Amino acid sequence: MLICHCNLITQKEIEETIVELLDQDPWTLIVPAKVYHRLQKRGRCCGCFPNVVETIIRVTEAYYARSEASGDDIVSHLDRVRELRVQFGSRTHERRKAGNRAA
């Protein structure tokens, strides 16, 4: 599925990049800008960032579910990741109302 129309980035590319970043440092805080930098792209309209944040959360949770880290460490780290929703605005997606989400 195409996540970023401006840069033609697919969901699979974003997921692979997130896993690569987590493999390098499992406790790094991944944000959309870090993913785009790794892909050698830049956010243009940034309308895809809420979808990228949701993908980061989903992939990070799955990554830690497969890891051997303790539950307390994982919960505190995922809480930091979920705070990205507030920063990048979970009220609107791609500058549309929540009922018209593209992905």
C-alpha positions, 0 to 999 in steps of 0.5 A: 500500500502506498503511504506517502504519495509525494515520495512514492513510499510504500508501507512495506518500505516503511516497515522494513526501515523501522525494523532496521532502525530497531535492529541497530538500537532497540530502544531508540525512539523512532519518529517519521523524520528518522524514517524518512531520513533513512529512506533518503526522502523528506516530508513534503506535505507531511499529510502521511505522518499520522499514518507513518506514526501508526505504522511505527507503533504497530511495527514497534509493538510487534518487534518487542513482542518477539524480543526478550526484553522485560515487560516494564521496559517495553511498556514505558518505551511504547508510551513514549512512542504513543506520545507521537500521536499527540505531536503529529495530530491524531485528530486529522489524517492527511488534512481530512476529517477522521471519517475520510482516512485514506489508508 
